[in-house]
Amino acid sequence: MKISVIYHSETGNTKKISEFISEGAKLGGKMEVKVMSIDDVDGAFVEGSNAILLGCPTHRGGLAWQMKKWIGTTKLKLSGKLGSVFATASYIGGGADIAEMELIAHLLVMGLLVYSSGTSGGQPFIHYGAVAIKDGDEPQRERARIFGERVARKALELFGREG
């Protein structure tokens, strides 16, 4: 089963968080996960994926315009896939929740099944998606790994089984 982690990064922080999410999503090698910048997306891999995670830094308290442009111009067929989001911010209160809600709205319009892992999975609670300040401290990085794992497990639940 394939999972695509697609990000936009300006300083490298969002790229780093993408990699932590990918670590968790691999489920110890059981899932094929590819991390891609919006500038270098493997369309065949993405269309063959069961889950898509989108992430970007916040801009002025909202979604980075580069990610919005990518979403608005992509021709990829994503409908019916599991979709999740993540964001990075420069400081607490930097708008990551708003950026994630904007990403979620785009996923819904594109026909993805939105999943955050919420609070039912227990601690750590992940309300809309993983969030990190800059490239994250160790608890934020671990939360990103757990988020990736939870998304992968939900993809398996919905679309197939391990092994």
Secondary structure, DSSP 8 states (H G I E B T S, - for coil): -EEEEEE--SSSHHHHHHHHHHHHHTGGGTSEEEEEETTS--HHHHHT-SEEEEEEEEETTEE-HHHHHHHHH-----TTSEEEEEEEESSTTSSHHHHHHHHHHHHHHTT-EE---BTTT-SS-BSSSEEEETT--HHHHHHHHHHHHHHHHHHHHHH----
